[in-house]
């Protein structure tokens, strides 16, 4: 009897099967546990088959990061203002923890990969647009520093959330609502852009 993964491979979808298996491993055990040989075993293919699509482990992690940034850019683009972009940031981290782990560890992937660069540029632009939409009073004197403040808040919150460090502090609160409250503490009412 042929397994579902073997059928997917025979239909030309080995790249996706390997990516999905890699995401499972990363989400469960972290990127350090990733092995092309193990992923090939999981997919039911020869140990050399993943290298056909990714060349090596770094190539696979680069594909994970590029896909993550593309999904991230899409998530951010739908948000109406900076605060909701922060909420989308937190939501993305919670729903794509494996991508999130790899995206922000440049030592794991090829930072000069064209697909990665294009997807990262889209995500960066979506974040910058959120800052640009703030009234001057909400940005302070430097747009770049306002962007760093917003990014630090969202990224820090998401990282702490994923690590479990906020479990006690959250007391069962919805993470997205908690982030909205935190953003309100940092960015003034006139600077929230829709808030």
Secondary structure, 3 states (H helix, E strand, C coil): CCCHHHHHHHCCCHHHHHHHHHHHHHHHHCHHHCCHHHHHHHHCCCCCHHHHHHCCHHHHHHHHHHHHHHHHHHHHHCCCCHHHHHHHHHHHHHHCHHHHHHHCCHHHCCCCCHHHHHHHHHHHHHHHHHHHCCCHHHHCCCHHHHHHHHHHHHHHHHHHHHHCCCHHHHCCCCHHHHHHHHHHHHCCHHHCCCC
